[in-house]
Amino acid sequence: MLQHNYTMSFAQVYETLYPEEQEALQSKFKPGESVTLKDLLDITVHFYSEDTTGVSIMIPDQCSLTTTTDTFGTLNTTTSPGGLVTMSVYIAAGKTPQEGVTAMNAFQEFIRPAGKPYTSVSVDTVIAYGNYYSLKYEHKQKQGQSIKSIVYANMTIDGGNFLAVSVNAADWQAVARDPREKMFFYLMEVCSSLSNFPLY
């Protein structure tokens, strides 16, 4: 179950990013864009932690959070204020690397478009990385020359535990036309990258 820990401005979060992470975020904003980095810095974010796995996640203000549970874990979902962008956080507690691998491969199969291959992960690979393994996934579906939709996911195995944070814009053209929704897409993308297991 998620517990709310504290609230801070995204500007405070930005100050803690590595220089390369700051540069990657800055590169998203082109001259004349309707959204600027300053717009993101002014937004408030909330930090939550999950009791069983210790996972910490970050969610933008003005986004409600709903939680559902299945046999393997919990799915926490939040949507941008305009309803065009969805961020999902799936947390599954496992006891062995095999359980983490099974969860990661099942999640990849769930989010991939029909007919598209995915990077199947083996237990040997996870063990070789010291039982901590992360994988990023991004798919842009095109309609002609334009982007129709975007799915971005950051997946991590820590021992047997599994965390998947995905951001989905099913109608990218609508998001691109709405500066506020575009801002929340960028913000959720950063939140997905920063959500993680505690690092020691």
C-alpha positions as CSV (number, residue, x, y, z in Angstrom):
1,M,0.0,0.0,0.0
2,L,1.3,3.5,-0.9
3,Q,1.9,6.0,1.9
4,H,2.2,9.7,1.3
5,N,5.6,10.9,2.6
6,Y,6.1,14.5,1.6
7,T,5.4,17.3,-0.9
8,M,7.9,19.6,-2.7
9,S,8.2,21.7,-5.8
10,F,9.6,20.1,-8.9
11,A,12.3,22.8,-8.8
12,Q,13.7,21.2,-5.7
13,V,13.6,17.8,-7.4
14,Y,15.4,19.3,-10.5
15,E,18.3,20.5,-8.3
16,T,19.0,16.9,-7.2
17,L,19.2,15.5,-10.8
18,Y,22.6,14.6,-12.3
19,P,23.8,17.2,-14.9
20,E,23.1,14.7,-17.8
21,E,19.5,14.2,-16.5
22,Q,19.0,18.0,-16.4
23,E,20.4,18.3,-19.9
24,A,18.1,15.5,-21.2
25,L,15.1,17.3,-19.7
26,Q,16.2,20.7,-21.1
27,S,16.6,19.2,-24.6
28,K,12.8,18.5,-24.7
29,F,12.1,22.3,-24.9
30,K,12.7,23.9,-28.3
31,P,12.7,27.7,-29.0
32,G,9.1,28.9,-29.4
33,E,7.6,25.8,-27.6
34,S,4.3,26.4,-25.8
35,V,5.8,24.7,-22.7
36,T,9.0,25.7,-21.0
37,L,11.2,24.1,-18.3
38,K,10.1,26.9,-16.0
39,D,6.5,25.7,-16.3
40,L,7.6,22.3,-14.9
41,L,9.7,23.8,-12.1
42,D,6.6,25.6,-10.7
43,I,4.6,22.4,-10.3
44,T,4.2,20.6,-7.0
45,V,5.0,16.9,-6.7
46,H,4.1,14.3,-4.1
47,F,6.3,11.5,-2.9
48,Y,4.9,8.1,-1.9
49,S,6.5,4.9,-0.6
50,E,5.2,1.3,-0.7
51,D,5.5,-0.7,2.5
52,T,6.4,-4.2,1.3
53,T,9.1,-3.4,-1.4
54,G,10.2,0.1,-0.2
55,V,9.5,1.5,-3.7
56,S,9.3,5.3,-3.9
57,I,7.2,7.0,-6.5
58,M,6.7,10.7,-7.5
59,I,3.3,11.9,-8.7
60,P,2.5,15.5,-9.9
61,D,0.0,17.6,-8.0
62,Q,-3.6,17.8,-9.4
63,C,-3.5,14.2,-10.4
64,S,-5.7,11.8,-8.4
65,L,-4.4,8.4,-7.5
66,T,-6.4,5.1,-7.7
67,T,-5.1,1.7,-6.6
68,T,-6.3,-1.8,-7.6
69,T,-4.8,-5.2,-6.5
70,D,-4.3,-8.4,-8.4
71,T,-2.8,-11.8,-7.5
72,F,0.8,-10.5,-8.0
73,G,0.8,-6.9,-6.9
74,T,-0.8,-3.4,-7.0
75,L,-1.5,-1.1,-9.9
76,N,-1.6,2.6,-9.1
77,T,-2.9,4.9,-11.8
78,T,-3.0,8.6,-12.1
79,T,-4.3,10.8,-14.9
80,S,-3.3,14.4,-16.0
81,P,-5.9,17.1,-15.1
82,G,-7.2,17.1,-18.7
83,G,-7.4,13.3,-18.9
84,L,-5.1,13.0,-21.9
85,V,-2.1,11.4,-20.2
86,T,-2.0,8.4,-17.9
87,M,0.8,7.3,-15.6
88,S,0.6,3.7,-14.2
89,V,2.8,2.3,-11.4
90,Y,2.8,-1.5,-11.1
91,I,4.5,-3.0,-8.0
92,A,4.9,-6.7,-7.4
93,A,6.7,-8.2,-4.4
94,G,8.6,-11.4,-5.2
95,K,11.0,-13.6,-3.3
96,T,13.2,-14.8,-6.2
97,P,14.8,-13.3,-9.3
98,Q,12.7,-15.7,-11.4
99,E,9.5,-14.0,-10.0
100,G,10.9,-10.6,-10.9
101,V,11.8,-11.8,-14.4
102,T,8.4,-13.4,-14.9
103,A,6.7,-10.1,-13.9
104,M,8.9,-8.0,-16.2
105,N,8.4,-10.2,-19.2
106,A,4.6,-10.4,-18.6
107,F,4.4,-6.6,-18.3
108,Q,6.4,-6.1,-21.6
109,E,4.1,-8.5,-23.4
110,F,1.1,-6.6,-22.0
111,I,2.2,-3.1,-23.1
112,R,3.8,-3.9,-26.5
113,P,1.8,-3.3,-29.7
114,A,0.5,-6.4,-31.4
115,G,3.1,-8.1,-33.5
116,K,6.0,-6.1,-32.0
117,P,8.8,-8.1,-30.4
118,Y,10.1,-7.2,-26.9
119,T,13.3,-7.7,-25.0
120,S,12.8,-11.0,-23.1
121,V,14.9,-11.0,-19.9
122,S,16.4,-14.1,-18.4
123,V,17.2,-14.9,-14.8
124,D,20.9,-15.3,-15.7
125,T,21.0,-11.7,-17.0
126,V,19.4,-10.4,-13.7
127,I,21.8,-12.4,-11.6
128,A,24.8,-11.1,-13.6
129,Y,23.7,-7.6,-12.7
130,G,23.6,-8.4,-9.0
131,N,19.9,-9.1,-8.9
132,Y,19.2,-5.4,-9.8
133,Y,18.2,-4.9,-13.4
134,S,16.4,-2.1,-15.2
135,L,15.0,-1.7,-18.7
136,K,13.4,1.2,-20.6
137,Y,10.7,0.9,-23.3
138,E,9.4,3.5,-25.7
139,H,7.0,3.1,-28.6
140,K,5.6,5.8,-30.9
141,Q,2.8,4.8,-33.1
142,K,2.6,6.8,-36.3
143,Q,-0.2,7.8,-38.5
144,G,1.3,9.0,-41.8
145,Q,4.1,11.4,-40.8
146,S,2.5,12.3,-37.5
147,I,2.9,10.6,-34.1
148,K,-0.5,9.1,-33.1
149,S,0.4,7.8,-29.6
150,I,3.3,7.4,-27.2
151,V,3.9,4.8,-24.6
152,Y,7.0,5.1,-22.3
153,A,7.9,2.6,-19.6
154,N,10.7,2.2,-17.0
155,M,10.9,-1.3,-15.5
156,T,13.1,-2.5,-12.7
157,I,13.8,-5.8,-10.9
158,D,15.3,-5.7,-7.4
159,G,15.8,-9.3,-6.2
160,G,12.4,-10.7,-6.7
161,N,10.5,-7.4,-6.6
162,F,9.3,-5.8,-9.8
163,L,8.4,-2.1,-10.5
164,A,7.0,-0.8,-13.8
165,V,6.1,2.8,-14.3
166,S,4.5,3.6,-17.7
167,V,3.3,6.9,-19.2
168,N,0.7,6.7,-22.0
169,A,-0.6,9.4,-24.3
170,A,-3.1,7.7,-26.5
171,D,-3.8,10.8,-28.6
172,W,-0.5,12.6,-28.9
173,Q,-1.8,15.3,-31.3
174,A,-4.4,16.4,-28.7
175,V,-1.6,16.5,-26.0
176,A,0.7,18.5,-28.4
177,R,-2.1,21.1,-28.9
178,D,-2.7,21.6,-25.2
179,P,0.3,23.2,-23.4
180,R,-0.9,22.1,-20.0
181,E,-1.3,18.5,-21.0
182,K,2.1,18.5,-22.7
183,M,3.6,19.8,-19.5
184,F,2.1,17.0,-17.5
185,F,3.3,14.4,-20.1
186,Y,6.9,15.7,-19.6
187,L,6.5,15.8,-15.9
188,M,5.1,12.3,-15.7
189,E,7.9,11.1,-17.9
190,V,10.5,12.4,-15.4
191,C,8.5,11.0,-12.5
192,S,8.6,7.6,-14.1
193,S,12.4,7.7,-14.4
194,L,12.8,8.8,-10.8
195,S,10.5,6.2,-9.3
196,N,12.6,3.4,-8.0
197,F,13.6,1.0,-5.3
198,P,15.7,2.5,-2.4
199,L,19.4,2.6,-3.4
200,Y,22.0,1.9,-0.7
